[in-house]
Amino acid sequence: MILVDGYYFTRHAASGGKMRYRCCKYNIGCTACLYTLLDDSAVVLRPTFFTTEIGARIMKLRGYCYTRHSVCSSRVKWLCVENRTNDCHAIVVTIGYTMVDRQNKHTHPPNLT
């Protein structure tokens, strides 16, 4: 078991020199995960949020950017920013800062800059 920022993760699967850990609340829908590398450093796969100069909320996850599409109660649906220019249908759903669902099939490569 690993503790990161107050969240507990349990070992799930190993492959290619990495170990995948899932959130201890996986059974109730949490999809947060992290990987440990051979040097035991952790790579946390959590989205980051920021606001543009014009006030738009943006979420970045694994090199892809998403814009806020709809809000229902505490659930927020995010669409890939390339949804119109590249006909990308990838979405992410969050509750607070926790990712609860994603359909991550992008039609373009990530922007790693």
Secondary structure, DSSP 8 states (H G I E B T S, - for coil): -EEETTEEEEEEEEETTEEEEEETTGGGT---EEEE-TT--EEE---EEEE-TTS-EEEEETTEEEEEEEEETTEEEEEETTTTTS----EEEEETTEEEEEE---SS-----
